[in-house]
């Protein structure tokens, strides 16, 4: 009888040990804590990365969020343009995504419950591009021509502003809706007369195909916005704060490691270092205030009439309301002060 009791005791200890291991396998450490010293805690944030967002590439490569939140805590999704980031935010494929400022405003005006939590860059990432031997030297010459652009992105809105500045409207050209990389290909093949380009593809066609930028205007480029779904911010504010802190860390890292940042971009986007360097060093300003505020408001307010006249929002009131409620500055304010 004593022997049977001893066997049962050993079995009980074995079962208890299995239970402890199972708990750890679900992300809980032996001391009951959850964090990077244990195994995967499960996905805590679905986050995008994009070739037009250098900080995102650095954060992904360095693994800072996984170190803080735990292995397997971050699900990374590639955004090929602001339109794709907005689609993924609306569908809740991602919790936080990076877009240009104008597409973020347009998305909120049309019912997407997003808030801008960080400004990651002030880029000159768009211009009007033609081929090396094109006879076109100015925007006015685009009348009646095919122009490639990705609807819902900053280059698309850059094109509309450039046309207006030249006395034209979008009905004076044939806008061919192509994703950014496909627009570059269409230009180089001669399928379109011009392309509203986006870096790094714009820098790539400049350096590798001799394409020319016939119209540039920094004021027509909106800032780089990091946007989050409102329900995610309400449910996981500390995780959102960790993401924004990582963005500030990446901003500092790029400033301290410019060659490393160029290599990170080149590797991620499969670019030559020269192309990555042109995008990052000459057309991307990262030394800016990350807190969304008056500077970004001014840029977007100027675009509201264009969105209304183009039928891209239902009313001026909805566009204005979206602008007044788009920014959520507390996360970047905390990150900047930490």
N, C-alpha and C positions, 0 to 999 in steps of 0.2 A: 504493500500500500504506500509505504514511504517512497519507494522507487517510482511508482506511478505519479505521486505528487511532484517529485523532482522533475520528471519529464514534462508534466503540465506547466510547471514554473518556467522551464527553459523555453517551451513553446510560446508562453505568454510574453517573455522577454523578446523573443524573435519577432513576434507580431507587432509589438510596440516599436521595435526598431524599424520595421518596414513602414509603419505609420509615420515615423519621424522622417524617414527618407522620402516618402511620398510628399510630405509637406514641403520639404526642401526643393523637391523637383518642380513644385508649382511656384517657386519663387520666394519661399520663406526660408530664411537662414535658421540655423539650429537655435539661435537665441531669440527667435520670434520676429526678428527684424526683416524688412524687405529692402533689397538694394543691390548694388553692383557686386557685393561679395558673395551673393548667392547665385542660383541659376535663374533662368529667364523668368521675370515677373509677368510676362505677357505684354502685348503692345500697349503702350500708354499714349503714344502720339503717332499719327500718320502725317508725315511731313514731306513736302516736295523738295526737289533739287532741280536746278535749271542752269543751263549754260550762260544765261544772261544774269545770273545771280551768283557772283563769285563766292560770297560768304557761305552759301548753301553747300557748295562743292568742298570748301575747306572743312566745314563742320562734319560733313559726311565722311570725308577722308580721315580726319583726325579721330573720329569716334568719341567726341567729348560727351555727347548726350547719352550714349550707351554706357559710358563710364559713370555718369551721374545717376541715371535712371535705372540702369541694369541691362544686362545682355538681353537682346531680343526685344527691347522696349520701344524701339523706333522702327516704323515701317516707312521706307523711302520710296517715293513715287516720282518719276521723271515728268516734269512739265515742259512741253515743247513750245509753249507760248502762253501768254496771259489768258488767251481764250481757253486753253486746255486746263490751266490752273483753276479758272473760274468754274468750268464744267465739273471738275473734280470736287471743288468745294461745295457746289450746289448739290451734287450727288452724294456728298459725304464719303467720297473715296479718300479724301484727305481732310485733316483737321486744320492745318495751316498751309497756306500756299503763297507763292510769290508772283506778283503781277506788276505791271506798270500802274500808275495812279489812275489814269483815265478809265481803263477797263474795270478797276475796282469800284470806282464811282458808278459806272454804268451798271455793273452787276447789282450793287445795292439798290440803285434806283429802280431796277426791274425785279426786286423782291428777294434777292439773295441775302440772307441774314449774316453778312460778314462785317468785321470791324478791322481797321488797320491798326496793328499793334507796334509796328516798327517801320522806319524808312531805311532801307539798306543801301541805297545808292542814289546819286544824281548823275545819270548817264547821258551821254550823247549816243544813244544806241540805235538811232534810226536816222535815215536820210533817204533821198531819192537817188536811185542808182541806175546807170545805163552801162551798156557794154563799152569796151575800149574804143571801138571804131564807130560808135553811134553818132549820127549827125546832131542829135538832140543836146542842147547846151543849157536849156532852161525849162522850167515847169510849164510855161505858156505853150511850148511846142508839143505838149502831151495831148492837146485837144484831138479827139478822135482816135487816140491810141489805146492799146491794151496796157494796163498797169497791174502788176501782181501785188497783192497785199493780203495779209491775214486779218479777216474781219474780227473785230472785238479786241484788237491788240493796239499797242502804242503806235507801231508803224502805220496802221490803218488810219488812226486819228491824225498822225503826222501828215499823211497824204492829204486828208481832207483840209487841214489847215494850210498846207502848201498850195493846194489848188485855189483856195479862197484868196490867198495872198497874191496869186497871179491872175485873179479875176475870173477864175473858173469854178465850176462845181463838180460834184461827183458824176453828174449826168453828162458832163462834157468828155468823159473818158469811159472806157470799159474796164471796170475793176474786176480782175480775175482773182477769186478767193482761193488762195493756196497757202498751205502751212509754210513757215519761214524758209525752211531748207528747200522745199519744192519751188518756192518763188525764185530763189537763187538759181536753181537748175533751169527753170523756165527762161530766165533772163539770159543765161549763158547759151542756151540752145536757140535763142532768137524767137521764142514763142510769145514773148511780150516785149514791148518797147522799153519798159522801165519797171522797176521794182521798188516798193517801199521796204527797204531792207532792215534787218536787225542783226546786231552783232551776236555771236562771232561770225555768222555767215557773211555779213557785209564785209568785214575785214578780210575774210578768206577770199572772196571774189576779187577784192581790190588787189591783194598781193599775189594771188595765183592766176588770175585771169585778166588782170589789168583793168577791171571795171572802174568806172568813175562816179564820184558823188557829185551830182550836178546841183543839188540843193541841200544845204545844211542849216539848221536853226536850233540852237540849244533850247530856246524858250518853247519850242514846239514838242520837246521831249518831256514827258512827265516823269516824276521820280519813281524809284523802285519801291513798291509797297509790300510789306509782309502782312498778310490778312489771315484772320482766324474766324471760324464759325462761332457765332454767339453762344450756342449751347455748349461748345467745347470750353470756351472761356469761363462759363458759369460752373461747369462740372469739374474742370481741372485747371484752376488758375495758377497753381504752383508749377504744373508741367509747362503751361504757356510761358510762365516767367523764366523757367529754365531754358526754353528755346530762345527767348529774346536775349537772355544773358549770353548764350552761346553765340548769337549773332554779334554782340559787342566784342566777345573774345576773338571771333574770326576777323572782325574789322581791324583789331589791333594786330593780330597775327599777320595779316596781309601787309600792313604798313611796315612791320618789322622784318618780314620775309618776302620781299617783292619777287625775287627770282623763284622762290618756292611756290608762290601763288600762281605765277605764270605757268610753271610746270604742272601744278594741280589742274588748272583750266585746260591746258594742252592735252593732258592725259585723259581727263574726263570726257572732253568733247572731241577727242581724236583730231586735234589741230596741230599744226606746226607751232613751235615756240614763237616764231615771228608773228603769226596771226594772233595768238593768245596775248602776246605782249602789246600789240596795237590796241586790242580791245581793252585790256586791263590798265595799261599805263597811260594811254592818250585819250580814251573816251569814257572812262569810268571814274567818277569822283566818289570816294568812300569817306573822305574826311568831312563829314557833315553831321548835323544834329540828328540823331536817330528818332527823336520824339516827333510824331506827326503833329503839325501845327500850322501857323499862319503862312509859311512859305508854300506848303503844299496846297493849302486852301486857295491861295491866290491863283495858282496855276489851274486848278480844277474849276474855279469859279469862272474863269475866262472861257472855259470849254462848254459850260452849260448851254449857252445859246446854240452852239453848234450841234450838241446832242439833241436839242429840242427841234431845231429846224430840219435836221436829218431824219426825224422820226424814230430816233433810237431810244427815246424814253417816251412815256405816255403823256407827261406834262412837265412844264417848267417847275411847278410846285413840287412834284415828286423828285425831280432832280435836285432841287435846292434842299429839300428835306433830307435826301440821302447824303448830300455833302455835309450838312450840319450834324449828322449823326454817324458819319463814317469813322471818325478817328476815336481810338481808345488809347490815350497816351500813357496810362499809368505803368504799363509794363516796361516801355522804353525809358521812362523817367527813372524807374527803380534801377534798371540795368545800367544806365549811364552814371548813376550815383554810387554804384557798388564797387 
